[in-house]
């Protein structure tokens, strides 16, 4: 096995889908399948269960994933050490956030032409609300991108922008749905921190949904909604700019206050390089939030 094989394994586990992993890695599905089959044959273990609901890790696969994630983290640290020994003096900055932020908000901002990454290596730790708070408060992360509700006492923060929930459906589903219309279509519940906010709200407000599936990542949630000709409700921050032609995105009358923030310990403010990095990233995220809001408004008036 090589490191790329382990990366492929991690992506299939993350998306619970060979097709979505192939799309994200810009590979063909047969190539992904070949690597997974090679790993299973080499280790004489069944790592995934294939079913109509997705490609799900077996118990053996879950245990292997823990070691794979450690290995990839160690390799990243090794790269930083080598770069420092070579005189490049790259600093590693650790971000704690949610998978949807990494995939959409962060990736788009880091690809900006004027974003200088010559001095930094950004290491991302992905988890749910509780894990993000734990990593930042314990010093295992340098800063976080999270909900305002998760501000840690004594930490500095800046607001990135509002992050309301929106209704998303494939273009095969009629537009301008109301909250009452949701029950008429298959509903895919996003996990990844969303279910713990959405489900209690829906129950408390007697909003009926026809939940047929739950999905760990926003990407797979959207893909399943498209396949099932159904609907889902996700945070606006989780939608990227390429989604417009495949889905209808509309505001929804759900009163869950949600703002995305960037926060860090006040102790980090003596590090000028760190502050320069996160200030630049904060600006990119804030500008993206403004463009995204305009995009959603235009999409809703069409």
BAFI-3210 file (N, C-alpha, C; in Angstrom, 3 decimals, decimal comma, padded with zeros to 6 digits):
// residues 302
n [1|2|3|4|5|6|7|8|9|10|11|12|13|14|15|16|17|18|19|20|21|22|23|24|25|26|27|28|29|30|31|32|33|34|35|36|37|38|39|40|41|42|43|44|45|46|47|48|49|50|51|52|53|54|55|56|57|58|59|60|61|62|63|64|65|66|67|68|69|70|71|72|73|74|75|76|77|78|79|80|81|82|83|84|85|86|87|88|89|90|91|92|93|94|95|96|97|98|99|100|101|102|103|104|105|106|107|108|109|110|111|112|113|114|115|116|117|118|119|120|121|122|123|124|125|126|127|128|129|130|131|132|133|134|135|136|137|138|139|140|141|142|143|144|145|146|147|148|149|150|151|152|153|154|155|156|157|158|159|160|161|162|163|164|165|166|167|168|169|170|171|172|173|174|175|176|177|178|179|180|181|182|183|184|185|186|187|188|189|190|191|192|193|194|195|196|197|198|199|200|201|202|203|204|205|206|207|208|209|210|211|212|213|214|215|216|217|218|219|220|221|222|223|224|225|226|227|228|229|230|231|232|233|234|235|236|237|238|239|240|241|242|243|244|245|246|247|248|249|250|251|252|253|254|255|256|257|258|259|260|261|262|263|264|265|266|267|268|269|270|271|272|273|274|275|276|277|278|279|280|281|282|283|284|285|286|287|288|289|290|291|292|293|294|295|296|297|298|299|300|301|302]
n.u [000,822|000,395|000,675|-001,231|-003,157|-004,208|-005,304|-007,359|-008,910|-009,711|-011,307|-013,410|-014,528|-015,313|-017,243|-018,942|-019,360|-018,341|-018,550|-018,836|-016,426|-014,678|-015,370|-014,595|-011,844|-011,119|-010,973|-011,584|-014,402|-013,843|-011,090|-010,957|-012,352|-010,603|-008,388|-009,507|-010,284|-007,768|-006,614|-008,284|-007,752|-005,011|-004,879|-006,529|-009,102|-012,505|-013,348|-015,362|-018,947|-021,026|-023,985|-027,374|-027,749|-025,292|-021,637|-020,385|-018,354|-017,021|-016,720|-014,033|-013,037|-013,592|-011,851|-009,421|-009,505|-009,025|-006,297|-005,287|-005,917|-004,280|-001,777|-001,726|-001,811|000,625|002,360|001,917|002,964|005,605|006,272|006,244|008,421|010,547|010,421|011,134|013,746|014,902|015,007|012,760|010,980|008,208|005,188|002,967|-000,453|-003,231|-006,538|-009,780|-012,837|-016,009|-016,871|-018,323|-017,595|-014,879|-014,937|-016,364|-016,558|-013,865|-012,092|-012,645|-011,873|-009,141|-008,166|-007,997|-006,380|-004,885|-004,191|-001,729|000,180|002,731|004,159|002,906|001,452|-001,628|-003,363|-006,132|-008,618|-011,421|-014,686|-017,618|-019,857|-019,183|-016,600|-015,068|-015,070|-013,788|-011,209|-010,181|-010,274|-008,575|-006,141|-005,360|-005,955|-005,395|-007,159|-010,679|-013,461|-016,741|-020,086|-021,659|-022,766|-020,977|-018,928|-016,030|-015,479|-013,619|-012,144|-011,145|-013,170|-014,480|-017,192|-018,140|-020,359|-023,976|-025,521|-027,884|-030,369|-031,316|-033,680|-033,108|-033,428|-033,516|-033,622|-035,646|-037,712|-040,582|-040,264|-040,239|-041,263|-043,135|-042,957|-044,870|-045,006|-042,904|-043,344|-044,356|-042,388|-039,508|-037,303|-033,999|-031,990|-029,407|-026,456|-023,619|-023,564|-025,847|-028,286|-028,718|-029,546|-031,645|-033,606|-034,817|-035,989|-037,833|-039,566|-040,510|-041,938|-043,931|-043,483|-043,807|-041,936|-040,918|-038,889|-036,450|-033,838|-030,611|-027,590|-024,060|-022,326|-022,596|-022,304|-022,978|-025,575|-026,851|-026,477|-027,994|-030,537|-030,938|-030,943|-033,171|-035,152|-035,926|-035,982|-033,943|-032,622|-030,207|-027,266|-026,519|-023,846|-022,760|-023,045|-021,723|-020,485|-021,001|-023,384|-025,763|-027,019|-027,950|-029,597|-032,420|-032,409|-033,655|-034,859|-036,110|-038,776|-037,590|-036,745|-033,987|-031,425|-028,325|-024,976|-021,848|-018,591|-015,163|-012,814|-010,287|-007,652|-006,782|-004,156|-002,805|-002,449|-000,051|001,497|002,462|002,606|000,727|-001,623|-001,734|-002,192|-004,763|-006,364|-006,325|-007,524|-010,005|-011,032|-011,328|-013,302|-015,428|-015,933|-016,675|-019,041|-020,674|-020,885|-022,126|-024,623|-025,769|-025,910|-027,754|-030,032|-030,441|-030,906|-033,312|-035,103|-035,459]
n.v [-001,188|002,318|005,816|007,251|005,324|004,972|007,477|007,369|005,323|006,656|008,705|007,290|006,145|008,472|009,677|007,593|006,398|005,234|006,474|009,206|009,654|009,192|011,318|013,509|013,094|013,241|010,933|007,765|005,601|002,770|002,819|003,650|001,527|-000,576|000,049|-000,175|-002,882|-004,020|-003,339|-004,755|-007,365|-007,537|-007,196|-009,182|-008,688|-007,658|-004,514|-002,764|-002,676|-003,265|-001,860|-000,928|001,392|002,550|002,645|001,256|001,345|-001,615|-003,221|-003,877|-002,156|000,330|000,308|000,203|002,674|004,534|004,133|004,744|007,473|008,494|007,826|009,407|011,943|011,927|011,751|014,207|015,864|015,027|015,987|018,700|018,886|018,135|020,191|022,324|021,606|021,875|024,512|025,938|026,683|026,334|026,933|025,060|025,268|024,541|023,796|023,458|022,184|021,683|018,948|019,861|022,542|022,361|021,106|022,811|025,796|026,313|025,080|026,482|029,106|028,807|028,329|030,726|033,119|035,174|034,250|033,674|030,927|030,234|030,215|028,654|025,614|024,244|022,347|020,322|019,438|017,518|017,399|016,864|019,258|019,153|017,958|019,849|022,043|020,816|020,203|022,770|024,087|022,496|022,939|021,431|022,350|025,343|027,317|027,784|027,173|027,654|027,327|030,230|029,682|028,030|029,449|029,793|030,606|033,490|033,334|034,826|036,042|036,369|037,281|035,423|035,259|035,157|031,970|030,476|027,814|026,208|025,072|022,412|020,978|018,680|019,744|018,355|018,290|020,216|023,793|026,447|025,308|024,881|024,775|022,983|021,374|019,623|017,066|015,630|014,603|012,411|012,607|013,463|013,246|015,274|014,453|015,080|017,140|018,579|017,190|017,147|019,710|020,190|018,058|018,126|020,670|020,373|018,473|019,828|021,865|020,620|019,841|017,874|015,320|013,170|011,115|009,182|008,439|008,839|010,722|010,974|012,984|016,253|016,275|013,627|013,631|015,494|014,221|011,893|013,000|013,955|011,572|010,298|012,015|013,870|015,937|018,076|019,680|021,971|023,669|026,919|027,469|025,106|024,749|024,826|026,915|025,638|024,357|025,329|024,762|022,217|021,926|023,241|025,966|027,372|029,837|029,009|028,759|028,370|028,899|028,859|030,217|030,939|031,495|031,636|031,574|032,598|031,545|031,960|031,451|034,038|034,015|033,345|035,637|036,932|035,851|036,896|035,924|033,867|035,361|036,967|035,071|033,950|036,224|036,921|034,659|034,853|037,172|036,249|034,287|035,834|037,450|035,468|034,625|036,850|036,839|034,382|034,793|036,653|035,069|033,082|034,661|035,494|033,012|032,311|034,133|033,510]
n.w [000,000|-000,656|000,276|-001,147|-001,706|000,835|001,195|-000,676|000,436|002,784|001,718|000,474|002,734|004,032|002,321|001,957|-000,451|-003,582|-006,046|-005,377|-004,063|-006,174|-007,843|-006,275|-006,085|-008,663|-010,248|-011,926|-011,323|-011,530|-011,009|-008,346|-007,156|-007,757|-006,127|-003,547|-003,577|-003,821|-001,375|000,391|-000,410|000,085|002,867|003,662|004,593|004,943|004,197|003,571|003,397|000,748|-000,393|-001,286|000,090|000,291|000,494|003,105|006,018|007,461|010,707|010,916|008,989|010,173|012,360|011,020|009,720|011,764|012,278|009,761|009,505|011,509|010,444|008,094|009,208|010,577|008,424|007,244|009,211|009,028|006,478|007,034|008,819|007,140|005,260|006,889|007,584|005,132|004,906|004,315|006,240|006,879|008,551|010,542|010,829|012,698|012,044|013,386|012,435|010,709|008,474|006,182|005,953|005,377|002,854|001,137|001,815|002,763|000,904|-001,446|-000,783|-000,196|-002,672|-003,870|-005,902|-004,759|-002,315|-000,142|000,327|000,814|003,176|005,012|006,279|006,236|008,482|008,825|011,123|011,306|012,637|014,762|016,413|019,195|019,195|017,792|019,547|021,728|020,679|020,141|022,635|024,124|023,003|020,864|018,432|016,525|015,728|015,051|012,835|013,222|014,648|016,103|018,539|019,729|020,918|022,873|026,232|026,889|024,561|021,435|018,749|015,381|013,306|010,516|008,838|008,346|008,578|007,530|007,485|004,484|002,005|-000,166|-003,314|-006,096|-009,555|-010,712|-008,969|-008,100|-007,924|-005,393|-002,996|000,029|003,639|004,333|002,147|002,274|003,338|001,240|-000,283|-000,582|002,152|002,937|005,628|006,773|008,529|010,372|012,289|011,712|012,113|014,890|015,401|013,585|013,779|016,471|016,250|014,113|015,198|017,510|016,325|014,993|012,347|009,632|008,110|005,438|006,130|004,640|004,518|006,122|006,015|006,249|005,162|003,602|000,866|000,055|001,005|-000,670|-003,127|-002,759|-002,398|-004,941|-006,454|-005,369|-005,992|-004,090|-001,095|000,987|003,934|004,596|005,963|004,691|004,256|003,418|000,749|-002,473|-005,215|-007,588|-007,662|-008,600|-011,113|-010,878|-008,700|-006,862|-004,762|-001,880|000,482|003,758|006,086|008,761|011,976|013,092|014,640|013,295|012,999|011,396|012,722|013,188|015,513|018,079|020,472|022,769|023,461|021,196|019,784|019,948|018,061|015,155|012,515|012,494|013,053|010,799|008,839|009,580|009,522|006,853|005,748|007,023|005,833|003,186|003,577|004,529|002,293|000,511|001,724|001,301|-001,517|-001,849|-000,617|-002,360|-004,608|-003,821|-003,486|-006,132|-007,302|-006,111|-007,124|-009,724]
ca.u [000,000|001,086|-000,108|-002,407|-004,170|-004,855|-006,139|-008,555|-009,694|-010,303|-012,367|-014,561|-015,137|-015,913|-018,440|-019,756|-019,720|-017,210|-018,748|-018,548|-014,982|-014,051|-015,605|-013,796|-010,425|-010,929|-010,587|-012,705|-014,898|-013,081|-009,773|-011,206|-012,716|-009,379|-007,565|-010,181|-010,157|-006,360|-006,411|-008,994|-007,037|-003,711|-005,049|-007,447|-010,184|-013,596|-013,290|-016,622|-020,141|-021,674|-025,437|-028,086|-027,661|-023,967|-020,449|-020,263|-017,246|-017,245|-016,028|-012,597|-012,754|-013,603|-010,610|-008,324|-009,593|-008,369|-004,846|-004,994|-005,946|-003,059|-000,658|-001,739|-001,436|002,057|003,060|001,819|003,957|006,907|006,498|006,585|009,785|011,468|010,435|011,901|015,159|015,349|015,090|011,531|010,371|006,750|004,504|001,720|-001,553|-004,269|-007,920|-010,830|-014,086|-016,919|-016,544|-018,934|-016,801|-013,647|-015,172|-016,900|-016,049|-012,420|-011,418|-012,820|-011,082|-007,718|-007,803|-007,921|-005,066|-004,113|-003,991|-000,322|000,392|004,148|004,764|002,072|000,779|-002,871|-003,792|-007,542|-009,241|-012,857|-015,496|-018,920|-019,783|-018,467|-015,186|-014,418|-014,856|-012,797|-009,880|-009,708|-010,089|-007,458|-004,902|-005,047|-006,181|-005,018|-008,356|-011,804|-014,579|-017,836|-021,268|-021,450|-023,186|-019,856|-017,850|-015,414|-015,294|-012,266|-011,535|-011,491|-013,862|-015,026|-018,301|-017,948|-021,626|-025,133|-025,487|-029,224|-030,732|-032,086|-034,211|-032,441|-034,066|-033,070|-034,483|-036,775|-038,758|-041,113|-039,657|-041,112|-041,916|-043,347|-042,632|-045,916|-044,796|-041,773|-043,807|-044,783|-041,214|-038,519|-036,424|-032,696|-031,522|-027,951|-025,887|-022,529|-023,896|-027,128|-029,427|-028,956|-030,265|-032,857|-034,635|-035,612|-036,794|-038,946|-040,507|-041,116|-042,829|-044,896|-043,204|-043,748|-041,071|-040,943|-037,457|-036,172|-032,420|-029,709|-026,286|-023,036|-021,763|-023,509|-022,181|-023,790|-026,968|-027,352|-026,518|-029,127|-031,752|-031,093|-031,303|-034,503|-036,069|-036,429|-035,560|-033,168|-032,424|-028,791|-026,760|-026,138|-022,394|-022,333|-023,333|-020,702|-020,985|-021,284|-024,587|-026,944|-027,694|-028,445|-030,522|-033,145|-032,062|-034,585|-034,979|-037,159|-039,216|-037,109|-036,128|-032,817|-030,389|-027,056|-023,921|-020,520|-017,546|-013,801|-012,365|-008,937|-007,251|-006,110|-002,723|-002,222|-002,346|001,350|002,103|002,057|002,417|-000,563|-002,704|-001,782|-002,812|-006,200|-007,054|-006,493|-008,535|-011,284|-011,508|-011,786|-014,551|-016,469|-016,273|-017,409|-020,389|-021,434|-021,180|-023,058|-025,944|-026,282|-026,190|-028,986|-031,123|-030,691|-031,468|-034,674|-035,992|-035,584]
ca.v [000,000|003,593|006,846|007,625|004,282|005,272|008,660|006,896|004,618|007,660|009,429|006,390|006,055|009,767|009,932|006,369|006,250|005,161|007,474|010,541|009,714|009,313|012,687|014,434|012,864|013,336|009,600|006,954|004,663|001,518|003,021|003,644|000,146|-001,388|000,312|-000,757|-004,341|-004,350|-003,253|-005,853|-008,597|-007,501|-007,359|-010,304|-008,153|-006,930|-003,169|-002,082|-003,413|-002,583|-002,050|000,153|002,606|003,133|001,838|001,515|000,664|-002,723|-002,995|-003,894|-000,923|001,451|000,257|000,561|004,105|005,255|004,060|005,448|008,909|008,802|007,728|010,567|013,098|011,837|012,073|015,653|016,439|014,716|016,936|019,985|018,787|018,133|021,543|023,177|021,241|022,378|025,968|026,593|027,217|026,355|026,792|024,293|025,870|023,512|024,283|022,519|022,622|020,632|018,466|020,676|023,763|021,982|020,728|023,889|027,134|026,405|024,724|027,564|030,264|028,499|028,309|032,107|033,416|036,082|033,660|033,280|029,733|029,879|030,146|027,899|024,354|024,200|020,994|020,418|018,381|017,586|016,706|017,458|020,457|018,885|017,704|021,103|022,792|020,084|020,356|024,143|024,422|021,715|023,322|020,534|023,138|026,740|028,129|026,996|027,785|026,936|028,119|031,214|029,064|027,280|030,332|029,378|031,758|034,033|033,264|035,884|035,545|037,288|036,686|035,234|035,652|034,326|030,639|029,917|026,592|026,394|023,846|022,076|019,870|018,625|020,493|017,501|018,552|021,573|024,875|027,212|024,451|025,431|023,828|021,965|020,491|018,720|015,708|014,982|014,117|011,721|013,555|012,935|014,006|015,376|014,319|016,048|018,287|019,182|016,463|017,506|020,983|020,120|017,113|018,654|021,809|019,867|017,817|020,839|022,723|019,752|019,817|016,467|014,987|011,765|010,763|007,853|008,124|009,784|010,640|011,613|014,196|017,073|015,840|012,430|014,022|016,110|013,199|011,011|013,769|013,995|010,229|009,935|013,100|014,283|017,235|018,082|020,998|022,023|025,034|027,593|027,415|023,814|024,693|025,512|027,739|024,828|023,567|026,056|024,187|020,878|021,948|024,456|026,380|028,420|030,071|028,217|029,409|027,656|029,928|028,406|031,238|030,263|032,310|031,025|032,450|032,100|031,879|031,546|031,853|035,344|033,752|033,207|036,941|037,377|035,232|037,757|035,117|033,198|036,333|037,383|033,972|033,794|037,443|036,822|033,626|035,409|038,081|035,429|033,639|036,862|037,818|034,336|034,638|037,902|036,364|033,271|035,341|037,227|033,930|032,460|035,594|035,417|031,697|032,255|034,998|033,023]
ca.w [000,000|-000,570|000,953|-001,943|-001,483|002,114|000,974|-001,371|001,459|003,678|001,006|000,313|004,062|004,354|001,514|001,916|-001,868|-004,502|-007,103|-004,842|-003,823|-007,497|-008,309|-005,463|-006,361|-010,115|-010,712|-012,394|-010,323|-011,547|-010,374|-006,901|-006,799|-007,842|-004,937|-002,379|-003,697|-003,569|000,072|001,043|-000,719|000,748|004,310|003,892|005,412|004,289|004,768|003,304|003,006|-000,368|-000,414|-001,979|000,899|000,195|000,758|004,541|006,680|008,382|011,976|010,605|008,266|011,124|013,134|010,122|009,431|012,862|012,049|008,507|009,775|012,258|009,508|007,204|010,026|010,832|007,172|007,075|010,110|008,450|005,389|007,654|009,352|005,996|004,704|007,805|007,452|003,842|004,976|003,863|007,457|006,808|009,828|010,488|011,577|012,789|012,059|013,764|011,826|010,267|007,124|005,121|005,828|004,676|001,466|000,312|002,160|002,908|-000,345|-002,420|-000,358|-000,291|-004,086|-004,330|-006,466|-003,923|-000,992|-000,063|001,134|000,734|004,509|005,938|005,968|006,998|008,843|009,187|011,917|011,068|013,624|015,055|017,232|020,437|018,928|017,400|020,789|022,519|020,087|020,288|024,049|024,663|022,338|019,749|017,226|016,717|015,572|014,561|012,115|013,847|014,965|017,158|019,791|020,287|021,382|024,135|027,113|026,909|023,234|020,471|017,555|014,385|012,571|009,076|008,215|008,676|007,969|007,735|006,791|003,257|001,424|-001,428|-004,037|-007,497|-010,461|-011,087|-007,981|-008,301|-007,142|-004,495|-002,012|001,360|004,704|004,314|000,989|002,508|003,618|-000,004|-001,004|000,261|002,841|003,337|006,798|006,882|009,872|010,367|013,126|011,332|012,665|016,282|015,399|012,771|014,197|017,579|015,786|013,313|016,111|018,375|015,540|014,300|010,903|009,229|006,971|005,016|006,164|004,095|004,696|006,757|005,358|007,064|004,561|002,818|-000,529|-000,164|001,241|-001,902|-004,180|-002,487|-002,675|-006,392|-006,930|-004,872|-006,351|-002,798|-000,582|002,217|004,526|004,968|006,164|003,457|004,089|002,879|-000,683|-003,256|-006,318|-008,779|-007,419|-009,058|-012,277|-010,579|-007,567|-006,507|-003,407|-001,481|001,918|004,376|007,315|009,954|012,812|013,840|014,508|013,009|012,415|011,386|013,247|013,335|016,867|018,438|021,820|022,833|023,599|019,858|019,126|019,945|016,868|014,042|011,313|012,660|012,925|009,394|008,092|009,828|009,088|005,401|005,516|007,470|004,786|002,059|003,966|004,595|000,915|-000,066|002,291|000,606|-002,879|-001,721|-000,319|-003,601|-005,490|-003,372|-003,793|-007,573|-007,583|-005,597|-007,881|-011,095]
c.u [000,873|000,154|-001,357|-003,520|-004,935|-005,739|-007,455|-009,483|-010,421|-011,460|-013,607|-015,298|-015,882|-017,231|-019,405|-020,220|-018,458|-017,331|-018,425|-017,058|-014,237|-014,192|-014,715|-012,312|-010,086|-010,371|-011,814|-013,151|-014,148|-011,720|-009,908|-011,485|-011,490|-008,527|-008,188|-010,068|-008,744|-006,076|-007,061|-008,285|-005,710|-003,830|-005,951|-008,584|-011,260|-013,667|-014,591|-017,732|-020,825|-023,167|-026,074|-027,978|-026,273|-022,851|-020,024|-019,110|-017,729|-016,571|-014,515|-012,188|-012,690|-012,308|-009,409|-008,318|-008,897|-006,859|-004,444|-004,963|-004,715|-001,848|-000,584|-001,368|000,069|002,861|003,044|002,833|005,374|007,254|006,892|008,003|010,809|011,578|011,252|013,396|015,747|015,400|013,837|010,758|008,864|006,163|003,220|000,698|-002,715|-005,646|-008,852|-012,147|-014,920|-016,561|-017,106|-018,155|-015,520|-013,877|-015,573|-016,286|-014,533|-011,698|-011,484|-011,945|-009,589|-007,231|-007,693|-006,501|-004,221|-003,912|-002,591|-000,148|001,855|004,799|004,029|001,632|-000,459|-003,271|-005,207|-007,987|-010,749|-013,619|-016,838|-018,737|-018,932|-016,977|-014,438|-014,099|-013,758|-011,391|-009,330|-009,404|-008,902|-006,120|-004,493|-005,327|-005,838|-006,209|-009,473|-012,729|-015,797|-019,047|-020,958|-021,819|-022,033|-018,665|-017,346|-015,118|-013,830|-011,560|-011,997|-012,289|-014,299|-016,129|-017,952|-019,199|-022,756|-025,037|-026,843|-029,380|-031,557|-032,605|-033,550|-033,136|-033,536|-034,064|-035,668|-037,954|-039,271|-040,448|-040,703|-041,917|-042,092|-042,963|-043,640|-045,698|-043,731|-042,238|-044,208|-043,612|-040,277|-037,550|-035,139|-032,165|-030,003|-027,516|-024,826|-022,862|-025,239|-028,310|-029,745|-029,615|-031,631|-033,956|-035,449|-036,513|-038,026|-040,016|-041,254|-042,131|-043,812|-044,740|-042,964|-042,830|-041,206|-039,502|-037,246|-034,713|-031,744|-028,342|-025,271|-022,558|-022,819|-023,482|-023,058|-025,268|-027,585|-027,478|-027,718|-030,450|-032,017|-031,545|-032,739|-035,572|-036,767|-035,924|-034,671|-033,089|-031,002|-028,376|-026,298|-024,645|-021,923|-022,532|-022,277|-021,313|-021,373|-022,632|-025,822|-027,712|-028,288|-029,520|-031,263|-032,847|-032,994|-034,598|-036,136|-037,501|-038,886|-036,301|-035,051|-031,718|-029,033|-026,111|-022,624|-019,510|-016,189|-013,359|-010,988|-008,633|-006,534|-004,590|-002,036|-001,938|-000,939|002,100|001,632|001,820|001,066|-001,713|-002,844|-002,507|-004,312|-006,978|-007,314|-007,568|-009,919|-011,873|-012,059|-013,137|-015,705|-016,900|-017,060|-018,847|-021,252|-021,831|-022,228|-024,472|-026,576|-026,695|-027,513|-030,177|-031,470|-031,352|-032,946|-035,633|-036,177|-036,866]
c.v [001,262|004,635|007,231|006,592|004,559|006,517|008,266|006,185|005,613|008,386|008,553|006,257|007,344|009,980|008,750|006,086|006,234|006,233|008,879|010,709|009,903|010,735|013,668|014,319|012,953|012,024|008,887|006,014|003,333|001,640|003,007|002,218|-000,755|-001,205|-000,310|-002,282|-004,802|-004,330|-004,436|-007,184|-008,663|-007,773|-008,537|-009,899|-007,533|-005,561|-002,405|-003,090|-002,624|-002,900|-000,885|001,465|003,234|002,131|002,134|000,713|-000,508|-002,379|-002,972|-002,611|000,282|001,488|000,652|002,066|004,928|005,288|004,814|006,956|009,339|008,816|008,966|011,845|013,109|012,184|013,581|016,359|016,214|015,695|018,301|020,003|018,863|019,529|022,487|022,892|021,758|023,902|026,679|027,190|027,367|026,137|025,999|024,960|024,892|024,161|023,158|023,033|021,425|020,185|019,346|021,959|023,478|021,825|021,899|025,247|027,213|026,142|025,858|028,758|030,026|028,472|029,714|032,435|034,305|035,556|033,067|032,088|029,317|029,706|029,215|026,559|024,310|022,746|021,092|019,198|018,545|016,807|017,371|018,655|020,247|018,700|018,988|021,945|022,138|020,311|021,761|024,467|023,675|022,058|022,403|021,186|024,592|027,684|027,249|027,853|026,992|027,845|029,090|030,643|028,327|028,160|029,846|030,632|032,190|033,997|034,445|035,272|036,690|036,558|036,598|035,673|034,764|033,004|029,951|028,559|026,938|025,037|023,625|020,870|019,849|019,356|019,669|017,651|019,977|022,598|025,513|026,320|025,202|024,373|022,692|020,953|019,432|017,273|014,941|014,313|013,370|012,734|012,849|013,825|014,069|015,196|015,412|017,307|018,918|018,515|016,905|018,868|020,848|019,267|017,617|019,811|021,336|019,241|018,851|021,695|021,920|019,789|018,371|016,296|013,498|011,269|009,331|007,444|009,203|009,632|011,497|012,931|014,949|016,627|014,633|012,713|014,608|015,096|012,271|011,725|013,829|012,640|009,861|010,930|013,609|015,651|017,027|019,513|021,024|023,465|025,631|027,488|026,137|023,700|025,458|026,167|026,927|024,113|024,112|025,358|022,813|020,861|023,275|024,751|027,505|028,597|029,254|028,828|028,562|028,642|029,338|029,439|030,559|031,254|031,516|032,043|031,794|032,494|031,291|032,028|033,200|035,174|033,667|034,557|037,533|036,834|035,995|036,973|034,409|034,178|036,823|036,335|033,942|035,048|037,413|035,788|034,127|036,332|037,301|034,785|034,639|037,305|036,713|034,323|035,690|037,449|035,262|033,767|035,946|036,131|033,273|033,344|035,513|034,097|031,633|033,127|034,545|032,216]
c.w [000,000|000,036|000,171|-001,793|-000,192|002,012|000,310|-000,380|002,367|002,987|000,805|001,643|004,403|003,617|001,475|000,481|-002,722|-005,575|-006,609|-004,551|-005,147|-008,041|-007,585|-005,791|-007,843|-010,694|-011,264|-011,272|-010,348|-010,872|-008,853|-006,428|-006,786|-006,590|-003,696|-002,407|-003,388|-002,063|000,788|000,808|000,033|002,243|004,684|004,846|004,532|004,948|004,602|003,048|001,901|-000,345|-001,156|-001,209|000,888|000,447|002,187|005,134|007,533|009,714|011,775|009,909|009,183|011,933|012,272|009,846|010,510|012,642|010,791|008,743|010,561|011,337|008,616|007,953|010,294|009,583|006,926|007,970|009,584|007,329|005,941|008,191|008,223|005,399|005,575|007,687|006,147|003,807|004,523|005,028|007,336|008,195|009,631|011,393|011,530|012,938|012,486|013,185|011,415|008,844|006,011|004,892|005,060|003,187|000,590|000,635|002,051|001,589|-001,356|-002,073|-000,512|-001,735|-004,675|-004,778|-005,556|-002,513|-000,938|000,882|001,164|002,109|005,461|005,374|006,849|007,220|009,397|009,979|011,793|012,124|013,810|015,987|018,481|020,241|018,582|018,639|021,630|021,991|020,299|021,746|024,667|024,018|021,210|018,393|017,538|016,576|015,032|013,705|012,552|014,030|016,100|018,517|020,487|020,654|022,734|024,966|027,132|025,572|022,370|019,326|016,652|013,631|011,091|008,330|008,692|007,937|008,168|007,045|005,554|002,778|000,069|-002,041|-005,458|-008,387|-010,962|-010,119|-008,194|-007,397|-006,227|-003,544|-000,694|002,387|004,755|003,193|001,242|002,653|002,365|-000,729|-000,053|000,867|003,267|004,450|006,825|008,328|010,022|011,158|012,835|012,029|014,086|016,426|014,734|013,385|015,396|017,156|015,016|014,208|016,951|017,636|014,679|012,780|010,494|008,028|006,673|004,935|005,692|004,326|005,521|006,092|006,108|006,471|003,768|001,356|-000,810|000,085|-000,027|-003,028|-003,997|-002,757|-004,178|-006,936|-006,566|-005,306|-005,091|-002,398|000,643|002,714|005,065|005,247|004,838|003,185|003,407|001,371|-001,458|-004,496|-007,550|-008,713|-008,147|-010,169|-012,000|-009,499|-007,484|-005,039|-003,010|000,034|002,478|005,726|008,554|010,780|013,713|013,610|014,339|012,347|012,451|011,896|013,084|014,736|017,157|019,859|021,774|022,951|022,234|019,208|019,168|018,730|015,635|012,749|011,343|012,437|011,487|008,559|008,310|009,437|007,591|005,065|005,916|006,412|003,588|002,359|004,023|003,200|000,236|000,434|001,616|-000,790|-002,842|-001,467|-001,566|-004,576|-005,123|-003,686|-005,277|-007,931|-007,196|-006,396|-009,304|-011,279]
res [x|x|x|x|x|x|x|x|x|x|x|x|x|x|x|x|x|x|x|x|x|x|x|x|x|x|x|x|x|x|x|x|x|x|x|x|x|x|x|x|x|x|x|x|x|x|x|x|x|x|x|x|x|x|x|x|x|x|x|x|x|x|x|x|x|x|x|x|x|x|x|x|x|x|x|x|x|x|x|x|x|x|x|x|x|x|x|x|x|x|x|x|x|x|x|x|x|x|x|x|x|x|x|x|x|x|x|x|x|x|x|x|x|x|x|x|x|x|x|x|x|x|x|x|x|x|x|x|x|x|x|x|x|x|x|x|x|x|x|x|x|x|x|x|x|x|x|x|x|x|x|x|x|x|x|x|x|x|x|x|x|x|x|x|x|x|x|x|x|x|x|x|x|x|x|x|x|x|x|x|x|x|x|x|x|x|x|x|x|x|x|x|x|x|x|x|x|x|x|x|x|x|x|x|x|x|x|x|x|x|x|x|x|x|x|x|x|x|x|x|x|x|x|x|x|x|x|x|x|x|x|x|x|x|x|x|x|x|x|x|x|x|x|x|x|x|x|x|x|x|x|x|x|x|x|x|x|x|x|x|x|x|x|x|x|x|x|x|x|x|x|x|x|x|x|x|x|x|x|x|x|x|x|x|x|x|x|x|x|x|x|x|x|x|x|x|x|x|x|x|x|x]
***
